[in-house]
Each structure stands twice: as structure tokens, then as C-alpha cells.
Amino acid sequence: MKILMALLYNVSYFLIPKTKVEPYQDTCIKITHRNQEDDEDDIALPPLVNSYLEMMVKQQQTVLMIVILHMVFNTLFTALGLYFRQDTINKLNNLFDDQDRAYQLYWILSTIDICSCVIYYFLTIKSYLTKSYYMYQLLIKWVYICFFIQVFLAYINKLNYLLVLLKILTYIYSKFVAQLIKGFVNLPRFSLD
């Protein structure tokens, strides 16, 4: 587990471009990159807040890398599942004794899986781009719903422990990032009046 997290961190360090951290601004405080005052009107944030922001960005990048890994593996497993679908349909046929019903169940569950993953990816990208507590809460709730969808996907041999593990990691890291955002938004704001 630690090796996987170290690998994710190292890959995200090189793949994700370094951006200026400015998600939360108002008229009194401007978030600067290295706690330096650019103009006389700008107030640099304390070093603790800058380190807090850097930690939040790294955790967001980790969530994004986990979801990218999930996307790659899920695409591979879905392609293999579609290629070998006749074997699964034959197993469902033995269960229902009706070829048409087994065929329909397979395609309904496959469509539900693809749609749930597309929503999962959309919510992750939207959360990463907006850095919004509300979007991370939606992502957390959707991952929770996806756990229940995985139970039904076991009927068509789509339950994959690797993908479930990646969704659990997404859930944990997203919850952590949401709490970081909530804590950051609730920090007291001071002005030098």
C-alpha cells in the first residue's frame, strides 16, 4: 500500500503541471506562491497557510492520479468484458434459462457500469478544477453509491477488487481534501487596518 502511494505521488509530481495556488481569494487577502508581498495592497499569507495550501494541492493531485489509474484499468477490464461477453451471457442463461433475458441483463448492467464511471470521472475532474467543498462532497456520495452498484455488477463478472480498492482510496482522499477545504475556508481572515 505504501509503495502504491509513493508511486502515485512520484507519478503525479512529474505528470501534473505546477500551477499557482489561488483558489480562494477575496479583497483583503491574495494567496501568493511563496508568501511574498507583490504589491503594497497584497497581504502575504502566513507560512502555515501556504504549507496548508500546498498539502491540499498534493492531496488533490493524488485523488486525480488514483482516478486516472481507475480509468485506465476500468477501460481495460470493460473492453475485455465486452470481448468475452458471450461467456458471461451463457452463465446468466444458466441462471435464468432464457437467452433474451440474460442478454438484456448483461447490457443493462454494463450500461449502468459505464454511466456510473463516466459520472465518477466527471465529478472528480470537476472537483479538481473547482476545488470546491460541495463538489468533493458530491464525489464522496457518488463513490459511496458506486460501492452498491458494484454488488450488482458481480452478476456479470464485473466485480474487480483492484477497481474497488481504487474507489476506496478515492473516497478516503476525497474526504480528507474536503475537510482540508472546509478547514481552510473557516480560517479567520485578518486585515492590517
N, C-alpha and C positions, 0 to 999 in steps of 0.2 A: 504494500500500500504506500509506504514512504517512497519507494522507488518510483512508482507511478506518479506521485505528486511532484517529486523532484524532476521527473521527465517532463511533465506538463508545464512546470514553471520555466524550465530551460527552453522548451519549445516556444512558449508564449513570449519569452524575453526577446527572441530573435524574430518571430513572425509578426507580432503586433507592433505597429509603429508607435514611437514615443510621442504622445500628444501633450499639449499644455493642459493642465488640470484646471478647468474653470467652470465646473458645473453649477456652482451656487454663488451667485453674485447679487449684491444689492448696491444701493447708492453709497453706503458707508464703507464697505469692505470689498476690495478686489483681491481675488486669490491670485497670488503671484507664484511663479515657478520655484524660486529658491529663497523666498522670504526676503526679497529685496524691494525697496521702495523705488518705483519707476518715476513717478511724478510726485509733486508735493501733495496732491489731493488723494493719492492712494495710500492706504494703510496696509502695511505688510502684516501677514498673519503670524502668530507665534509659531515657533518651530514644532511644537506638539501638534498643532492643527495641520501643518504641512506634512508631517510624518503620518498623521491620521489619513489624510487625503491620498498619499502615496500607497498606503496599505490598502485603502479601499479600491484604488485603481488596479493594483495587483490582484486582488481577490476577484474583481470583475473580469479581468483577463483570464483568470483561472476558470471561472464559470464558462466563459466563452470557449476556451480550449476544450473543456470537457464536453460541451455541446457539439463542437466541431468533430471531436472523436466519435461521439454518438452518431452524428450524421453520416460519417464515413462508414462505420460498422453497420448501421441500420440500412443504409443503401445497399451494401454488400449482401447482408442477410435477406433483405427483401428481394433483391434480384435472384438470389439462389432459391428463395421460397417460390417465386414465380416460375422459375425454370423447372423446379421439381414439384410443381403443384399437383400433378396427377397422382403422385404417391399419397399426398395428404388428402386429396379428394376421395381416393379409394379407401383410406382409413375412415373417413367420415361416412362413406357409403356403407361400410360395415356397421357403423353405429346407427345410422338412420334407415338403412335398407331402401333408400331412394336416391338415385343418382342426381336428379334435378335439385332436390333439397340440399344435398351435400355440396353441390356446385354453387348454389346460391349462398349457403352459409359461408363457404370459403371466400367468395368475393365480397360479401358484406363485411366480414371481419377484416379482410385485407384492406378494404376501403376505409374502415374505421381506423385501422392502424396508421395508414398513410396520412389521413386527415389529422389525427391526433399528433403525429410527429411534425407535420407542417405547422400546426398551431404552436407546438412546443418550440420549434426553431424561431418562428416569428416573435413569440413573446421574449425569448432570450435575446434576440438581436435588438428588439425594441427596448428592453430593459438596459442593455449595454449602452445603447445610443442615448437614451434619455436620462439615465442614472436616476431613475425615479423610484421612490419607495413604493408607490402604488403599483408600478409595473412589476417590481420584484415580488410583491405580494400576489399579483395575478399569476406570475410564473410559478411560485411556490404552490398555489392552489391547483394549477393545471398539472404540475408534476404529481401531486397527490392523486388527482383524478386518473392520471396515466397509470398509476400503480394498479388501480382497479380494472382498467382496460386490459392490462397485461394478463390478468386472470382469465379473461375470455379468449385472449389470443393463444392461450395454451391449447385450445381445441384444434387449432390449425398449425400446431408445432411452431409457433412464433414466440414462445417464451424463451428468452435468451438471458442468461444470468449476467453476462457482460453488459448488455444494454440496461438491465435493471440496476446493476451496480453504478453505471454512469448516471442514471437518473437519480439514484440516491445521493451521489456526490453533488449533482446539480442542486438537489433540494437542500443539502446541508450548506453548501457555499452560498446559495442564493439567500437563504435565511440569514446567514452571517452578514452578507453585504447589505441586506435590507435593514438589519439592526445597526450597522455602521452608518448608513444614510440617515436613519431615524435619529441616532445619537448626534450626528453632525448638524442636522437641521435644528436640533434642540439646544445647540451650544449658545450661550449668551453672546450677544453682539455688543461690543463696546465702541464708543467713538471718542475721539480726543478733543471734545469740546470743553 
